[in-house]
Each structure stands twice: as C-alpha cells, then as structure tokens.
Amino acid sequence: MSTFAASSATLTTVDNYLSDGPNGKKHSVYIFDIVLATQGGGTNYIPAAQLNLAKIYGAGSAIKSDDSVIVPVSPSTDGSKLLFGGGASNAPADYTGTFRVRVWGRSL
C-alpha cells in the first residue's frame, strides 16, 4: 500500500473545534472517521497535512466502526505523522477498516 491520501480515501470530519493549548495558544481538535486500507504504520503512515494539521500534538485511541478493536494512536516524535500502534509490540502497524479517532494539533 502507500501513505494515506485523503483524496484517494475516505476521511470524514465528524466534529472540529478549537481548544486551549499551552501558553494561551489555541489548537484545533478534529474527530475523524477514517477508512484505512493497510495503512497507519511506519511506512504507510497518515501525514499531518492530510488531516488539515501542520503538526499533530496528540491523539486518542482509534475505535473500529463495529466496536471490535481499540487501537492506540500517537503522533510521530516530530508531529508530522499519525501512527497506529500494533498490539503487544506497540510498534506502528497497518490496519484495514473504518476507525473513529480524535486528533489535535496546529492547523495548516
């Protein structure tokens, strides 16, 4: 597969709002429904720009649309990628399916 591209996949914004961040700055919070096709890992990552963010500060766990899987999600150390964790190893891993995830960071 390849890096996630919103133009060739389904990315639906469920909600978005501004929240107070450090030093009195605001950051954008998005709740997305995202359809992955063997994506989310270290090679097939989700770029911040595809989520309308210049930099990702954090993310909540992703929940599969049928509630069968809860996946830990985190930004890369530089905030340029959203990575899905892979089970017991906690290494980035690719997933297939529709997931809901909350992501926050600096907007483009």
Summary of the structure (lengths in Angstrom):
residues: 108
radius of gyration: 13.0
end to end distance: 25.9
largest distance: 40.2
contacts: 334
relative contact order: 0.28
helix: 12%
strand: 56%
